[in-house]
Amino acid sequence: MAGIPVEQEHKIDVRQALRAFDRITREGEKRDDGWHYQGLTASTDFDGYTVFISSAKVRLTIFFHNKYTVDYRNAFELHEFAEQLRKLDKAR
């Protein structure tokens, strides 16, 4: 997987992703590698400034000032991942 500038192919709603992150950490199961909830894993770096949300096929990294990168293999997997985030956010 390579970090692809997603602005060219698919825009991630960072606020929505952060709300999904919050839900995953509140309702998910805490394990050594982060919180797990509905097929997604959420974690942070050591200081909490960088947030990671991943599925089996996609990894979203959100940096300070809402900059982000997404690692994925194809547009379909990215679309599915974005839909998972949207559904988690919508069901709050």
Backbone bond lengths (Angstrom), bond angles and torsions (degrees), N, CA, C in turn:
res aa  C-N    CA-C-N  psi(-1)  N-CA   C-N-CA  omega(-1)  CA-C   N-CA-C  phi
1 M - - - 1.450 - - 1.525 109.06 -
2 A 1.270 115.75 137.17 1.457 120.52 178.84 1.517 109.23 -119.42
3 G 1.321 115.68 144.89 1.458 119.61 176.09 1.519 108.83 -68.70
4 I 1.292 117.89 117.56 1.455 123.17 -178.16 1.515 108.18 -111.52
5 P 1.321 118.31 131.99 1.469 118.84 176.51 1.529 109.51 -61.36
6 V 1.306 116.69 105.47 1.454 120.92 -171.60 1.516 113.85 -71.26
7 E 1.316 117.99 -17.38 1.460 118.95 179.16 1.526 110.22 -57.84
8 Q 1.325 117.08 -27.37 1.458 120.66 -179.07 1.526 111.92 -76.76
9 E 1.323 117.40 -31.93 1.454 119.17 -172.08 1.524 113.31 -113.83
10 H 1.312 117.84 -40.66 1.462 120.58 -177.56 1.518 108.76 -158.40
11 K 1.281 116.56 124.55 1.461 120.37 -179.76 1.522 109.84 -86.98
12 I 1.311 116.01 129.65 1.461 122.28 175.50 1.520 107.57 -91.44
13 D 1.323 116.24 133.85 1.462 121.31 174.29 1.523 106.76 -82.81
14 V 1.320 116.76 101.84 1.462 121.57 -174.00 1.527 111.32 -63.11
15 R 1.304 117.76 -40.89 1.481 119.94 178.87 1.527 110.42 -61.58
16 Q 1.322 116.04 -43.11 1.464 120.74 177.90 1.532 109.96 -62.67
17 A 1.317 116.96 -43.25 1.460 121.26 179.15 1.525 110.98 -62.54
18 L 1.323 117.46 -39.87 1.470 119.92 178.50 1.527 111.91 -68.78
19 R 1.319 116.98 -34.23 1.471 119.43 174.91 1.531 110.09 -67.22
20 A 1.339 116.96 -39.35 1.466 120.46 176.05 1.529 109.89 -64.35
21 F 1.330 117.18 -40.80 1.464 121.66 176.43 1.532 110.31 -56.78
22 D 1.315 115.79 -46.42 1.465 120.75 179.00 1.522 111.00 -58.68
23 R 1.310 116.54 -44.29 1.470 120.25 179.90 1.529 111.43 -65.24
24 I 1.332 116.60 -42.59 1.464 120.44 178.89 1.531 110.28 -59.70
25 T 1.338 116.76 -43.41 1.462 119.81 -178.27 1.533 112.78 -73.45
26 R 1.315 117.02 -26.86 1.465 120.08 178.01 1.523 112.28 -80.22
27 E 1.342 116.74 -42.12 1.459 120.93 -171.66 1.524 113.64 -105.15
28 G 1.322 116.68 -10.69 1.460 120.43 -176.04 1.510 113.88 -82.22
29 E 1.310 114.43 172.51 1.461 122.39 177.42 1.517 108.94 -92.40
30 K 1.338 117.07 125.17 1.465 122.03 -179.43 1.519 109.28 -78.66
31 R 1.329 116.08 126.49 1.461 123.15 174.98 1.524 108.32 -129.49
32 D 1.321 116.11 178.90 1.467 120.18 -179.08 1.525 113.27 -58.58
33 D 1.329 117.38 -34.10 1.460 120.64 -175.73 1.528 113.55 -96.58
34 G 1.317 118.90 7.08 1.462 121.79 178.59 1.514 111.63 133.42
35 W 1.313 115.69 -163.07 1.457 122.33 178.77 1.523 108.59 -99.00
36 H 1.327 116.32 137.82 1.465 121.93 -179.09 1.529 109.09 -116.28
37 Y 1.335 114.71 131.03 1.453 119.54 -179.11 1.522 109.39 -156.90
38 Q 1.302 116.87 123.01 1.464 124.30 175.31 1.533 113.09 48.67
39 G 1.318 115.94 46.05 1.461 120.76 175.61 1.514 115.44 83.52
40 L 1.324 117.52 2.46 1.460 121.24 178.45 1.525 110.11 -116.57
41 T 1.314 115.21 150.65 1.457 121.93 175.98 1.522 107.78 -121.07
42 A 1.325 116.62 133.64 1.464 122.50 179.60 1.521 109.06 -121.71
43 S 1.333 115.63 137.96 1.462 120.37 177.50 1.523 108.49 -155.05
44 T 1.340 115.93 173.41 1.464 121.61 176.94 1.526 108.44 -133.11
45 D 1.333 115.20 167.51 1.453 118.60 172.29 1.526 107.95 -78.09
46 F 1.329 116.92 -176.34 1.464 120.70 -173.47 1.519 114.52 -60.73
47 D 1.346 118.65 -30.35 1.458 119.79 -177.89 1.531 113.72 -102.81
48 G 1.327 117.11 -1.60 1.456 120.81 176.62 1.513 115.34 82.84
49 Y 1.336 118.13 0.72 1.461 120.33 -178.81 1.521 113.36 -81.00
50 T 1.321 116.97 -22.69 1.456 121.09 178.37 1.515 108.34 -112.92
51 V 1.329 116.16 130.99 1.461 123.26 -175.56 1.529 108.46 -114.18
52 F 1.320 115.75 138.66 1.460 121.65 177.83 1.521 109.37 -121.33
53 I 1.315 116.23 133.41 1.467 121.84 171.26 1.520 105.63 -130.00
54 S 1.327 115.99 128.49 1.458 117.93 -178.35 1.517 111.27 -139.91
55 S 1.326 112.99 152.89 1.456 122.46 169.98 1.523 105.48 -113.81
56 A 1.311 117.45 -169.97 1.458 120.15 177.78 1.526 111.39 -65.97
57 K 1.341 117.84 -22.75 1.465 120.53 -172.00 1.525 115.13 -122.56
58 V 1.325 118.37 -11.50 1.466 121.64 -174.14 1.521 109.17 -134.99
59 R 1.342 116.17 143.17 1.461 120.86 175.18 1.525 108.81 -131.30
60 L 1.329 115.18 120.73 1.457 123.24 177.37 1.523 108.00 -103.49
61 T 1.323 116.09 129.80 1.460 121.83 175.89 1.515 107.23 -119.11
62 I 1.334 116.34 122.46 1.467 121.61 179.04 1.523 107.42 -110.58
63 F 1.331 115.14 121.91 1.453 122.24 -178.24 1.525 110.13 -98.26
64 F 1.304 115.03 175.94 1.456 122.81 175.29 1.534 108.95 -54.00
65 H 1.303 118.60 147.00 1.470 125.62 -178.42 1.526 112.60 63.99
66 N 1.339 116.60 26.71 1.467 123.12 174.37 1.529 114.86 59.78
67 K 1.313 117.99 24.81 1.465 121.22 169.69 1.522 106.06 -79.19
68 Y 1.332 116.14 151.45 1.458 117.56 -177.68 1.525 111.89 -152.54
69 T 1.321 114.34 161.69 1.461 122.04 170.28 1.519 107.14 -133.53
70 V 1.318 115.29 155.30 1.457 120.66 177.34 1.527 107.71 -132.73
71 D 1.320 115.86 129.08 1.457 121.34 174.52 1.519 107.72 -103.48
72 Y 1.324 116.15 126.10 1.462 121.27 -178.73 1.520 108.83 -160.85
73 R 1.337 115.81 163.48 1.464 120.48 -178.33 1.519 112.82 -95.16
74 N 1.313 117.96 -36.41 1.469 119.29 -178.43 1.527 110.17 -149.97
75 A 1.308 114.56 164.48 1.465 121.43 -175.04 1.523 112.15 -63.54
76 F 1.325 117.76 -33.29 1.457 120.29 179.74 1.526 111.05 -63.20
77 E 1.342 116.89 -45.36 1.468 120.08 178.80 1.523 111.02 -62.85
78 L 1.315 116.53 -39.11 1.462 120.12 177.72 1.526 110.79 -64.88
79 H 1.321 116.98 -41.86 1.462 121.09 178.67 1.537 110.55 -61.79
80 E 1.333 117.49 -44.52 1.469 120.85 178.00 1.527 111.04 -59.56
81 F 1.325 116.44 -42.99 1.461 121.98 179.56 1.530 110.55 -61.96
82 A 1.324 116.63 -46.82 1.469 120.97 178.94 1.526 110.59 -60.88
83 E 1.330 116.94 -37.16 1.468 120.63 177.02 1.528 111.05 -65.48
84 Q 1.328 117.93 -39.20 1.468 120.74 177.15 1.521 110.01 -60.58
85 L 1.318 116.76 -44.64 1.466 120.36 179.01 1.523 110.53 -62.45
86 R 1.327 116.53 -44.36 1.469 121.09 -179.97 1.525 111.16 -60.20
87 K 1.333 116.89 -45.00 1.466 120.64 -179.30 1.520 111.99 -65.25
88 L 1.322 117.13 -40.07 1.467 119.46 177.25 1.521 111.02 -63.38
89 D 1.308 116.06 -41.51 1.465 120.58 -179.45 1.524 110.50 -68.18
90 K 1.309 116.77 -43.21 1.474 121.26 -177.28 1.527 111.95 -65.65
91 A 1.313 117.60 -33.19 1.457 122.01 -175.79 1.528 113.19 -84.28
92 R 1.318 117.52 9.38 1.485 119.15 -177.02 1.495 111.11 -63.87
